[in-house]
Structures are given as structure tokens and as C-alpha cells.
């Protein structure tokens, strides 16, 4: 699994504190489940 820094780097579009946590979760979930990121 990816670390926090790695996950954030993967999602460089997450540039606001408001969306950071949410997008980070998505990135981590996506690293474990690529189908989730691609919309299944």
C-alpha cells in the first residue's frame, strides 16, 4: 500500500485542504482497487 506522501503525490490535483483528506482516501483506495479509480 502507498504511504501518505506517495498517495498525495499520485493525486497532485488535491491542492486544497478542503479536499485533501477525501482525495487522499480515494487515492489510497484506488491503489488497492484500481477499478475503483477508473469507475469500475
Biopython code that builds the backbone (N, CA, C, O; Angstrom):
import numpy as np
from Bio.PDB.StructureBuilder import StructureBuilder

atoms = [
    (1, "UNK", "N", (0.833, -1.202, 0.000)),
    (1, "UNK", "CA", (0.000, 0.000, 0.000)),
    (1, "UNK", "C", (0.867, 1.251, 0.000)),
    (1, "UNK", "O", (2.019, 1.221, 0.431)),
    (2, "UNK", "N", (0.306, 2.341, -0.484)),
    (2, "UNK", "CA", (1.048, 3.586, -0.560)),
    (2, "UNK", "C", (1.048, 4.322, 0.766)),
    (2, "UNK", "O", (0.107, 4.215, 1.552)),
    (3, "UNK", "N", (2.122, 5.074, 1.005)),
    (3, "UNK", "CA", (2.178, 5.924, 2.189)),
    (3, "UNK", "C", (1.426, 7.209, 1.914)),
    (3, "UNK", "O", (0.988, 7.452, 0.789)),
    (4, "UNK", "N", (1.274, 8.032, 2.938)),
    (4, "UNK", "CA", (0.535, 9.286, 2.779)),
    (4, "UNK", "C", (1.175, 10.168, 1.714)),
    (4, "UNK", "O", (0.485, 10.675, 0.829)),
    (5, "UNK", "N", (2.480, 10.353, 1.794)),
    (5, "UNK", "CA", (3.179, 11.201, 0.834)),
    (5, "UNK", "C", (3.056, 10.657, -0.582)),
    (5, "UNK", "O", (2.841, 11.414, -1.529)),
    (6, "UNK", "N", (3.194, 9.344, -0.722)),
    (6, "UNK", "CA", (3.104, 8.719, -2.031)),
    (6, "UNK", "C", (1.709, 8.889, -2.611)),
    (6, "UNK", "O", (1.552, 9.208, -3.789)),
    (7, "UNK", "N", (0.698, 8.673, -1.777)),
    (7, "UNK", "CA", (-0.681, 8.805, -2.230)),
    (7, "UNK", "C", (-0.979, 10.236, -2.649)),
    (7, "UNK", "O", (-1.657, 10.466, -3.650)),
    (8, "UNK", "N", (-0.469, 11.203, -1.879)),
    (8, "UNK", "CA", (-0.700, 12.604, -2.205)),
    (8, "UNK", "C", (-0.011, 12.968, -3.510)),
    (8, "UNK", "O", (-0.551, 13.732, -4.309)),
    (9, "UNK", "N", (1.184, 12.422, -3.728)),
    (9, "UNK", "CA", (1.925, 12.685, -4.957)),
    (9, "UNK", "C", (1.164, 12.126, -6.156)),
    (9, "UNK", "O", (1.142, 12.730, -7.228)),
    (10, "UNK", "N", (0.547, 10.977, -5.961)),
    (10, "UNK", "CA", (-0.235, 10.352, -7.025)),
    (10, "UNK", "C", (-1.409, 11.236, -7.414)),
    (10, "UNK", "O", (-1.843, 11.237, -8.566)),
    (11, "UNK", "N", (-1.921, 11.992, -6.442)),
    (11, "UNK", "CA", (-3.066, 12.860, -6.694)),
    (11, "UNK", "C", (-2.662, 14.313, -6.517)),
    (11, "UNK", "O", (-3.099, 14.974, -5.575)),
    (12, "UNK", "N", (-1.839, 14.802, -7.410)),
    (12, "UNK", "CA", (-1.328, 16.171, -7.312)),
    (12, "UNK", "C", (-2.433, 17.196, -7.509)),
    (12, "UNK", "O", (-2.237, 18.380, -7.236)),
    (13, "UNK", "N", (-3.598, 16.751, -7.982)),
    (13, "UNK", "CA", (-4.722, 17.665, -8.185)),
    (13, "UNK", "C", (-5.386, 18.028, -6.856)),
    (13, "UNK", "O", (-6.212, 18.939, -6.790)),
    (14, "UNK", "N", (-5.010, 17.299, -5.797)),
    (14, "UNK", "CA", (-5.554, 17.577, -4.475)),
    (14, "UNK", "C", (-4.773, 18.733, -3.868)),
    (14, "UNK", "O", (-3.912, 18.518, -3.015)),
    (15, "UNK", "N", (-5.063, 19.946, -4.294)),
    (15, "UNK", "CA", (-4.242, 21.078, -3.882)),
    (15, "UNK", "C", (-4.920, 21.972, -2.849)),
    (15, "UNK", "O", (-4.412, 23.051, -2.546)),
    (16, "UNK", "N", (-6.052, 21.546, -2.305)),
    (16, "UNK", "CA", (-6.733, 22.358, -1.303)),
    (16, "UNK", "C", (-6.993, 21.529, -0.048)),
    (16, "UNK", "O", (-7.376, 20.364, -0.153)),
    (17, "UNK", "N", (-6.794, 22.106, 1.134)),
    (17, "UNK", "CA", (-7.008, 21.403, 2.402)),
    (17, "UNK", "C", (-8.411, 20.814, 2.488)),
    (17, "UNK", "O", (-8.636, 19.778, 3.114)),
    (18, "UNK", "N", (-9.334, 21.494, 1.848)),
    (18, "UNK", "CA", (-10.740, 21.111, 1.885)),
    (18, "UNK", "C", (-10.968, 19.733, 1.261)),
    (18, "UNK", "O", (-11.829, 18.974, 1.705)),
    (19, "UNK", "N", (-10.186, 19.425, 0.229)),
    (19, "UNK", "CA", (-10.377, 18.169, -0.491)),
    (19, "UNK", "C", (-9.267, 17.165, -0.229)),
    (19, "UNK", "O", (-9.328, 16.025, -0.691)),
    (20, "UNK", "N", (-8.246, 17.596, 0.519)),
    (20, "UNK", "CA", (-7.079, 16.746, 0.744)),
    (20, "UNK", "C", (-7.443, 15.393, 1.345)),
    (20, "UNK", "O", (-7.101, 14.350, 0.787)),
    (21, "UNK", "N", (-8.130, 15.411, 2.474)),
    (21, "UNK", "CA", (-8.454, 14.170, 3.182)),
    (21, "UNK", "C", (-9.290, 13.232, 2.316)),
    (21, "UNK", "O", (-9.003, 12.040, 2.213)),
    (22, "UNK", "N", (-10.323, 13.790, 1.700)),
    (22, "UNK", "CA", (-11.216, 12.988, 0.875)),
    (22, "UNK", "C", (-10.480, 12.360, -0.301)),
    (22, "UNK", "O", (-10.609, 11.164, -0.566)),
    (23, "UNK", "N", (-9.704, 13.190, -1.003)),
    (23, "UNK", "CA", (-8.982, 12.712, -2.170)),
    (23, "UNK", "C", (-7.890, 11.728, -1.778)),
    (23, "UNK", "O", (-7.585, 10.798, -2.524)),
    (24, "UNK", "N", (-7.304, 11.936, -0.604)),
    (24, "UNK", "CA", (-6.268, 11.028, -0.129)),
    (24, "UNK", "C", (-6.849, 9.639, 0.083)),
    (24, "UNK", "O", (-6.230, 8.636, -0.275)),
    (25, "UNK", "N", (-8.040, 9.585, 0.665)),
    (25, "UNK", "CA", (-8.726, 8.311, 0.875)),
    (25, "UNK", "C", (-8.990, 7.636, -0.467)),
    (25, "UNK", "O", (-8.805, 6.428, -0.613)),
    (26, "UNK", "N", (-9.425, 8.430, -1.447)),
    (26, "UNK", "CA", (-9.700, 7.903, -2.779)),
    (26, "UNK", "C", (-8.429, 7.333, -3.396)),
    (26, "UNK", "O", (-8.446, 6.267, -4.010)),
    (27, "UNK", "N", (-7.322, 8.063, -3.224)),
    (27, "UNK", "CA", (-6.048, 7.610, -3.778)),
    (27, "UNK", "C", (-5.604, 6.298, -3.151)),
    (27, "UNK", "O", (-5.174, 5.379, -3.848)),
    (28, "UNK", "N", (-5.712, 6.220, -1.838)),
    (28, "UNK", "CA", (-5.307, 5.006, -1.132)),
    (28, "UNK", "C", (-6.200, 3.834, -1.536)),
    (28, "UNK", "O", (-5.717, 2.726, -1.768)),
    (29, "UNK", "N", (-7.497, 4.089, -1.617)),
    (29, "UNK", "CA", (-8.435, 3.051, -2.027)),
    (29, "UNK", "C", (-8.135, 2.629, -3.460)),
    (29, "UNK", "O", (-8.205, 1.449, -3.802)),
    (30, "UNK", "N", (-7.798, 3.614, -4.293)),
    (30, "UNK", "CA", (-7.504, 3.334, -5.688)),
    (30, "UNK", "C", (-6.238, 2.512, -5.863)),
    (30, "UNK", "O", (-6.149, 1.693, -6.778)),
    (31, "UNK", "N", (-5.261, 2.724, -4.991)),
    (31, "UNK", "CA", (-4.018, 1.970, -5.086)),
    (31, "UNK", "C", (-4.262, 0.496, -4.775)),
    (31, "UNK", "O", (-3.563, -0.385, -5.275)),
    (32, "UNK", "N", (-5.264, 0.251, -3.943)),
    (32, "UNK", "CA", (-5.611, -1.110, -3.576)),
    (32, "UNK", "C", (-6.648, -1.687, -4.542)),
    (32, "UNK", "O", (-6.712, -2.896, -4.763)),
    (33, "UNK", "N", (-7.452, -0.794, -5.108)),
    (33, "UNK", "CA", (-8.521, -1.214, -6.017)),
    (33, "UNK", "C", (-8.553, -0.308, -7.247)),
    (33, "UNK", "O", (-9.370, 0.611, -7.310)),
    (34, "UNK", "N", (-7.676, -0.553, -8.225)),
    (34, "UNK", "CA", (-7.581, 0.284, -9.426)),
    (34, "UNK", "C", (-8.918, 0.465, -10.124)),
    (34, "UNK", "O", (-9.173, 1.518, -10.709)),
    (35, "UNK", "N", (-9.772, -0.544, -10.070)),
    (35, "UNK", "CA", (-11.076, -0.472, -10.732)),
    (35, "UNK", "C", (-11.905, 0.665, -10.149)),
    (35, "UNK", "O", (-12.690, 1.293, -10.860)),
    (36, "UNK", "N", (-11.732, 0.931, -8.851)),
    (36, "UNK", "CA", (-12.475, 1.999, -8.187)),
    (36, "UNK", "C", (-12.136, 3.353, -8.789)),
    (36, "UNK", "O", (-13.021, 4.180, -9.008)),
    (37, "UNK", "N", (-10.857, 3.579, -9.055)),
    (37, "UNK", "CA", (-10.429, 4.857, -9.614)),
    (37, "UNK", "C", (-10.917, 5.026, -11.045)),
    (37, "UNK", "O", (-11.241, 6.137, -11.466)),
    (38, "UNK", "N", (-10.970, 3.930, -11.791)),
    (38, "UNK", "CA", (-11.365, 4.012, -13.194)),
    (38, "UNK", "C", (-12.876, 4.003, -13.360)),
    (38, "UNK", "O", (-13.377, 4.065, -14.483)),
    (39, "UNK", "N", (-13.601, 3.927, -12.265)),
    (39, "UNK", "CA", (-15.052, 3.974, -12.327)),
    (39, "UNK", "C", (-15.687, 2.614, -12.512)),
    (39, "UNK", "O", (-16.884, 2.525, -12.783)),
    (40, "UNK", "N", (-14.903, 1.543, -12.371)),
    (40, "UNK", "CA", (-15.434, 0.197, -12.428)),
    (40, "UNK", "C", (-15.887, -0.181, -13.815)),
    (40, "UNK", "O", (-16.363, -1.296, -14.026)),
]
sb = StructureBuilder()
sb.init_structure("model")
sb.init_model(0)
sb.init_chain("A")
sb.init_seg("    ")
for serial, (resi, resn, name, xyz) in enumerate(atoms, 1):
    if name == "N":
        sb.init_residue(resn, " ", resi, " ")
    sb.init_atom(name, np.array(xyz, "f"), 0.0, 1.0, " ", f" {name:<3s}", serial, name[0])
structure = sb.get_structure()
